[in-house]
Amino acid sequence: MTDFAPQTAQHDPIIDGVGRLVTFVFGPDRATRARTAAILLCAVMYAICCSAAYYAADLQLMRPFAPNLLLMTSMPAYAAFFLLVRTGRTRHLKDPTLMLPQNIFALLAIAFAYTAVGPNDRGIVLVLIALVMVFGMYTHTPKQSVVIGLLAMLVLGLSMGILSHIDPDYYPPNVELLRFELMLGTVPSLIYSAYQISSWRNRLSAQRKDLKVALEQVQQLATRDVLTGLYNRRFMQDRLEDSVKRFERYGERFTIVLIDLDHFKRVNDQYGHKVGDQALTAFASAASMVLRDTDTIARWGGEEFIFLLPNTSAHKAVVALERLRATLANCSVSANVPNLRVKFSSGIAVHESVAALNHTLERADRALYRAKSEGRDRDVTAPPDKH
C-alpha cells in the first residue's frame, strides 16, 4: 500500500503572471510591499513636483536651472531608497522604510525650491512642509516628529536669512521676515499634531502587541494540553473534521492512529504520579520528534494519544510507529527510575470513502483493543470496510 497523492489545484497563468510581477516589483512579503509602495508613492509625487517645476520655469516663475537639478537629484535618490528597501537591506533597521532620510532629503529639496522660485510666488513652497510632516506622522516616533519639524524651521529659516543678506533685491529682507514669522506661527502647530499622532500610534501599537500576546496565550490554553504541550482533544476534533471536508472535496485521504500507553496505571501505582507524568511527556516529546511536520499529534485523554497522518497509508503509519517505538526504547523516562521505558499499543484506521468520522474512530479503537488483548506493544491495522 502506498502513500496517497493529493489532487493538485489548477492555476490561472494570467493571475500567476500578475502575482509574480507584483512580487518582483514590490517584494515577496507583506511588510516589504507596504514599504516599497510608500517609496514609489513618494517618487511619483516628486515626479509631479518636477513636472510642475518645469512648467513654472517656462512661466518664468522659477529659475531655469532648478527643474533639472531637482530631477537629477530626486529620481536617483528615490531609486536608491527603493533598492535598499526592496532588497531587504533595511529590514533590520528601526526605520526600515527609511522615512527619516526621505524626510530630510525632502526638506533639503524644499529649501532649494524655495530659493529658486520667484519673489512673489516663493511662499507656495512652504506648503510642502506640511506634506512632509503628514507623511512622517504615521512612521516616526514622537521624538523624530519633533526633530523633523524643528529641522524644517531651521533649514528654511537659515535659507531665508542667508539669502536675504546675500541678495536683498531678489530676497527682500522684510518679506522674508514676514514669511519666517508665518512659518513660526504654523509649523509648531504641525509639530505638536505630529507628536500627538505619533504618540497615539505608538500606544496603539503597544496595545496591539499586548493583545496579540494575550490572544496567543488564550489560544495556547484553549488548544494545548497543559502537561504534554500537545494539542488537546477539542483541537484534534476540529482538525479531524477539517480533514474529512478536504477528503470529500479533494480526495485527500488520511490515517488515524489511536495509541494507549501500556501498563500506565501500574507505573502510576508503583512509581507515583510524578513518574507517570514524566512518562506522558517523554512519549509526547518522542512523537513530536519522530513524526512529520504535517502530522498532528494530540492527547486524546489520560494515557491515550491520537495521530492524524495526512496522505499516509496504513503501511507507512506502521513504519512511523516502529521508528517511534525504537526512539522510546532509547529514551530514559525518569532519573529516579532509569530503567523504565515507555511502551504503547496502537490501532490504525484509514478513513474510507463512504465512512463517517465517528466510524473511522471506532475502527481505530477496535484495532487498539485488539492490539492490547493480543499482548500489547504492537500495532494493529483495522481492516477496510466492506462496501
Wavefront OBJ file of the C-alpha trace (Angstrom):
o trace
v 0.000 0.000 0.000
v 1.469 3.385 -0.944
v 1.062 6.961 0.212
v -1.991 8.690 -1.122
v -1.260 11.504 -3.593
v -3.448 14.615 -3.167
v -5.041 16.300 -6.127
v -3.283 19.442 -7.341
v -5.207 22.680 -7.829
v -5.313 24.337 -11.245
v -3.807 27.818 -11.561
v -4.686 30.629 -13.938
v -1.477 31.606 -15.823
v -2.562 35.258 -16.105
v -3.172 35.547 -12.356
v 0.105 33.743 -11.673
v 1.931 36.110 -14.012
v 0.454 39.192 -12.314
v 1.352 37.737 -8.934
v 4.960 37.168 -9.988
v 5.170 40.722 -11.366
v 3.831 42.201 -8.112
v 6.301 40.106 -6.132
v 9.175 41.187 -8.384
v 8.365 44.898 -8.123
v 7.096 45.272 -4.572
v 8.729 42.370 -2.723
v 7.990 38.835 -1.518
v 6.284 39.656 1.788
v 3.579 41.990 3.023
v 5.873 44.246 5.066
v 8.294 44.810 2.176
v 5.422 45.508 -0.211
v 3.998 48.170 2.095
v 7.405 49.862 2.363
v 8.211 49.796 -1.344
v 4.697 51.062 -2.150
v 5.266 54.042 0.164
v 8.566 54.847 -1.534
v 7.074 54.559 -5.014
v 4.247 56.883 -3.948
v 6.803 59.454 -2.793
v 8.708 59.048 -6.066
v 5.518 59.707 -8.044
v 4.887 62.846 -6.004
v 8.449 64.038 -6.690
v 7.926 63.400 -10.408
v 4.754 65.525 -10.299
v 6.603 68.295 -8.458
v 9.434 68.184 -11.023
v 6.884 68.454 -13.828
v 5.328 71.453 -12.082
v 8.817 72.959 -11.704
v 9.419 72.710 -15.454
v 6.073 74.406 -16.080
v 6.926 77.113 -13.547
v 10.285 77.675 -15.271
v 8.504 78.097 -18.619
v 6.291 80.726 -16.968
v 9.421 82.375 -15.550
v 8.217 81.709 -12.000
v 11.336 79.649 -11.238
v 14.961 79.905 -12.256
v 15.643 77.800 -15.395
v 18.332 75.523 -13.904
v 16.211 74.463 -10.889
v 13.922 71.814 -12.504
v 16.862 69.884 -13.995
v 18.700 69.890 -10.681
v 15.604 68.723 -8.800
v 15.043 65.895 -11.292
v 18.687 64.780 -11.327
v 18.814 64.572 -7.526
v 15.355 63.296 -6.560
v 14.992 60.399 -9.013
v 18.399 58.764 -8.286
v 17.836 59.299 -4.556
v 14.484 57.522 -4.651
v 15.868 54.758 -6.846
v 18.462 54.172 -4.120
v 15.793 54.244 -1.383
v 13.677 51.762 -3.344
v 16.519 49.316 -3.997
v 17.666 49.357 -0.374
v 14.167 48.551 0.870
v 13.241 46.108 -1.925
v 16.392 44.008 -1.414
v 15.779 43.799 2.340
v 18.907 45.720 3.313
v 16.890 47.916 5.688
v 14.824 45.167 7.315
v 16.955 45.117 10.480
v 16.755 48.899 10.979
v 14.361 50.672 13.334
v 13.236 52.717 10.320
v 13.029 50.039 7.583
v 11.123 52.366 5.217
v 13.923 54.970 5.503
v 11.263 57.583 6.146
v 13.567 59.753 8.247
v 16.238 60.020 5.497
v 13.441 60.628 2.978
v 12.064 63.475 5.099
v 15.498 65.067 5.461
v 16.023 64.827 1.700
v 12.574 66.359 1.164
v 13.378 69.294 3.448
v 16.602 69.978 1.538
v 14.678 69.814 -1.755
v 12.035 72.217 -0.388
v 14.744 74.619 0.789
v 16.320 74.546 -2.674
v 12.959 75.056 -4.388
v 12.289 77.987 -2.080
v 15.500 79.674 -3.211
v 14.715 79.065 -6.895
v 11.138 80.331 -7.010
v 10.498 83.968 -7.803
v 9.968 86.525 -5.004
v 6.214 86.831 -5.434
v 5.441 83.088 -5.505
v 8.010 81.742 -3.065
v 5.561 81.294 -0.199
v 3.751 78.483 -2.030
v 6.750 76.201 -1.414
v 6.229 76.417 2.357
v 3.005 74.407 1.981
v 5.126 71.361 1.126
v 6.461 71.319 4.690
v 3.009 70.246 5.865
v 3.103 67.349 3.395
v 6.439 66.174 4.775
v 5.127 66.365 8.342
v 1.987 64.410 7.464
v 3.997 61.593 5.872
v 6.129 61.319 8.989
v 3.222 61.230 11.430
v 2.487 57.568 10.717
v 6.044 56.225 10.723
v 8.156 58.360 13.047
v 8.485 58.168 16.776
v 7.260 61.249 18.649
v 10.847 62.406 19.066
v 11.564 62.035 15.350
v 8.435 64.038 14.504
v 9.692 66.911 16.649
v 13.184 66.686 15.122
v 11.800 66.854 11.573
v 9.642 69.881 12.432
v 12.486 71.748 14.100
v 14.830 70.827 11.257
v 12.316 72.224 8.744
v 12.173 75.534 10.603
v 15.965 75.655 10.900
v 16.679 74.873 7.222
v 14.063 77.291 5.887
v 14.970 79.965 8.421
v 18.659 79.800 7.516
v 17.797 79.884 3.816
v 15.668 82.995 4.305
v 18.252 84.768 6.437
v 21.334 83.946 4.377
v 19.756 84.660 1.010
v 18.165 87.926 2.113
v 21.609 89.009 3.327
v 23.433 87.944 0.146
v 20.866 89.172 -2.401
v 18.426 91.571 -0.733
v 16.970 92.611 -4.097
v 15.816 89.095 -5.069
v 15.113 88.075 -1.453
v 13.683 91.233 0.234
v 14.528 91.015 3.982
v 11.183 92.407 5.130
v 9.236 89.913 3.004
v 11.441 87.002 4.124
v 10.965 88.061 7.746
v 7.190 88.057 7.241
v 7.306 84.549 5.773
v 9.538 83.390 8.598
v 7.062 84.728 11.161
v 4.207 82.994 9.380
v 6.223 79.778 9.436
v 6.807 80.214 13.173
v 3.073 80.579 13.604
v 2.121 77.420 11.698
v 4.912 74.836 11.868
v 4.860 74.481 15.691
v 1.191 73.501 15.438
v 2.157 70.851 12.877
v 4.945 69.649 15.166
v 2.518 69.336 18.069
v -0.040 67.468 15.931
v 2.638 65.145 14.567
v 3.908 64.494 18.083
v 0.433 63.647 19.369
v -0.441 61.372 16.443
v 2.909 59.589 16.696
v 2.358 59.095 20.424
v -1.154 57.730 19.880
v 0.131 55.429 17.152
v 2.901 54.113 19.401
v 0.478 53.485 22.252
v -1.938 51.746 19.881
v 0.886 49.614 18.503
v 1.947 48.624 22.037
v -1.658 47.763 22.934
v -1.995 45.654 19.799
v 1.177 43.763 20.678
v -0.084 43.145 24.211
v -3.436 41.999 22.827
v -1.706 39.662 20.382
v 0.340 38.115 23.187
v -2.791 37.718 25.309
v -4.701 36.097 22.423
v -1.812 33.718 21.797
v -1.842 32.743 25.447
v -5.596 32.172 25.358
v -5.211 30.171 22.148
v -2.468 28.136 23.791
v -4.671 27.363 26.778
v -7.649 26.549 24.549
v -5.842 24.217 22.149
v -2.914 22.728 24.094
v -2.661 20.097 26.781
v -1.007 21.694 29.810
v 1.147 18.710 30.776
v 2.498 17.462 27.443
v 2.244 20.610 25.330
v 0.476 18.608 22.625
v -2.834 19.636 21.094
v -5.895 18.740 23.147
v -8.931 16.686 22.199
v -11.064 19.670 21.158
v -8.447 20.950 18.738
v -7.885 17.490 17.269
v -11.606 17.018 16.790
v -11.668 20.184 14.674
v -8.647 19.026 12.669
v -10.256 15.657 12.037
v -13.446 17.298 10.781
v -11.380 19.578 8.512
v -9.588 16.508 7.149
v -12.925 14.881 6.363
v -14.011 18.002 4.459
v -10.740 18.038 2.495
v -11.210 14.359 1.699
v -14.742 14.955 0.453
v -13.664 17.955 -1.634
v -10.193 16.999 -2.889
v -9.915 13.287 -2.219
v -7.056 13.692 0.280
v -7.123 10.532 2.352
v -5.768 10.346 5.872
v -4.977 7.795 8.533
v -5.919 7.906 12.215
v -3.798 6.209 14.873
v -5.134 5.723 18.393
v -2.427 5.000 20.974
v -2.604 3.796 24.560
v 0.479 3.615 26.798
v 0.974 0.082 28.068
v 0.638 -0.594 31.818
v 0.378 3.092 32.595
v -1.731 2.514 35.712
v 0.943 0.167 37.017
v 3.575 2.898 36.507
v 1.460 5.376 38.495
v 0.791 2.881 41.269
v 4.394 1.650 41.527
v 6.410 4.815 40.984
v 3.932 7.643 41.654
v 2.088 10.188 39.550
v 5.201 12.317 39.017
v 6.888 9.497 37.133
v 3.621 8.849 35.324
v 3.575 12.467 34.162
v 7.197 12.127 33.047
v 6.204 9.056 31.004
v 3.486 11.065 29.267
v 5.825 13.952 28.470
v 8.552 11.551 27.277
v 6.115 9.957 24.839
v 4.885 13.358 23.648
v 8.452 14.579 23.080
v 9.494 11.455 21.176
v 6.359 11.507 18.999
v 6.851 15.191 18.130
v 10.438 14.454 17.145
v 9.731 11.370 15.023
v 6.590 12.341 13.120
v 6.432 14.802 10.212
v 5.591 18.471 10.497
v 2.414 17.818 8.514
v 1.218 15.242 11.053
v -0.894 16.299 14.031
v -0.443 14.798 17.481
v -2.872 15.258 20.364
v -3.513 13.924 23.815
v -6.869 12.209 23.468
v -7.393 11.659 27.194
v -5.473 10.172 30.124
v -2.754 7.957 28.680
v -4.380 7.919 25.240
v -2.988 9.799 22.254
v -4.121 10.235 18.668
v -2.170 10.847 15.459
v -3.630 12.387 12.317
v -1.438 11.419 9.354
v -2.496 13.089 6.083
v -1.814 11.323 2.777
v -0.372 8.343 4.627
v -1.182 4.687 4.054
v -1.567 2.166 6.874
v 1.795 0.630 5.951
v 3.596 3.965 6.188
v 1.861 4.606 9.510
v 3.263 1.336 10.855
v 6.752 2.329 9.704
v 6.434 5.650 11.571
v 5.198 3.873 14.702
v 8.152 1.498 14.594
v 10.501 4.491 14.454
v 8.713 5.932 17.456
v 8.961 2.625 19.303
v 12.720 2.466 18.622
v 13.167 6.043 19.833
v 11.294 5.328 23.066
v 13.424 2.225 23.670
v 16.460 4.518 23.988
v 14.661 7.258 25.910
v 15.011 7.453 29.690
v 11.741 8.461 31.306
v 12.868 9.457 34.790
v 16.178 9.833 36.589
v 14.547 8.171 39.610
v 13.679 5.073 37.547
v 16.499 4.888 34.946
v 15.412 1.510 33.514
v 11.804 2.495 32.907
v 10.815 2.678 29.247
v 7.555 3.760 27.634
v 5.764 1.175 25.512
v 2.488 1.546 23.669
v -0.185 -0.198 21.662
v -1.859 1.351 18.659
v -4.887 0.953 16.439
v -4.657 2.212 12.856
v -7.560 3.083 10.588
v -7.583 4.655 7.125
v -10.540 6.941 6.533
v -12.680 5.253 3.904
v -14.602 6.937 1.106
v -18.127 6.484 2.474
v -17.368 6.339 6.190
v -18.272 8.931 8.769
v -15.542 10.248 11.054
v -17.006 8.521 14.107
v -16.973 5.234 12.258
v -13.271 5.628 11.409
v -12.520 6.421 15.053
v -14.478 3.340 16.124
v -12.479 1.166 13.731
v -9.214 2.567 15.138
v -10.495 1.985 18.686
v -11.404 -1.634 17.905
v -7.953 -2.159 16.402
v -6.374 -0.675 19.529
v -8.432 -3.001 21.736
v -7.242 -5.933 19.664
v -3.597 -4.824 19.996
v -3.915 -4.697 23.780
v -5.751 -8.010 24.000
v -3.086 -9.716 21.866
v -0.293 -8.816 24.256
v 0.308 -5.042 23.928
v 3.405 -3.276 22.495
v 2.154 -3.774 18.960
v 0.283 -2.092 16.117
v -2.933 -3.405 14.616
v -4.473 -2.064 11.422
v -8.250 -2.040 11.130
v -9.436 -3.952 8.049
v -11.111 -1.886 5.344
v -14.873 -1.641 5.382
v -16.788 -3.986 3.137
v -18.899 -1.979 0.694
l 1 2 3 4 5 6 7 8 9 10 11 12 13 14 15 16 17 18 19 20 21 22 23 24 25 26 27 28 29 30 31 32 33 34 35 36 37 38 39 40 41 42 43 44 45 46 47 48 49 50 51 52 53 54 55 56 57 58 59 60 61 62 63 64 65 66 67 68 69 70 71 72 73 74 75 76 77 78 79 80 81 82 83 84 85 86 87 88 89 90 91 92 93 94 95 96 97 98 99 100 101 102 103 104 105 106 107 108 109 110 111 112 113 114 115 116 117 118 119 120 121 122 123 124 125 126 127 128 129 130 131 132 133 134 135 136 137 138 139 140 141 142 143 144 145 146 147 148 149 150 151 152 153 154 155 156 157 158 159 160 161 162 163 164 165 166 167 168 169 170 171 172 173 174 175 176 177 178 179 180 181 182 183 184 185 186 187 188 189 190 191 192 193 194 195 196 197 198 199 200 201 202 203 204 205 206 207 208 209 210 211 212 213 214 215 216 217 218 219 220 221 222 223 224 225 226 227 228 229 230 231 232 233 234 235 236 237 238 239 240 241 242 243 244 245 246 247 248 249 250 251 252 253 254 255 256 257 258 259 260 261 262 263 264 265 266 267 268 269 270 271 272 273 274 275 276 277 278 279 280 281 282 283 284 285 286 287 288 289 290 291 292 293 294 295 296 297 298 299 300 301 302 303 304 305 306 307 308 309 310 311 312 313 314 315 316 317 318 319 320 321 322 323 324 325 326 327 328 329 330 331 332 333 334 335 336 337 338 339 340 341 342 343 344 345 346 347 348 349 350 351 352 353 354 355 356 357 358 359 360 361 362 363 364 365 366 367 368 369 370 371 372 373 374 375 376 377 378 379 380 381 382 383 384 385 386 387
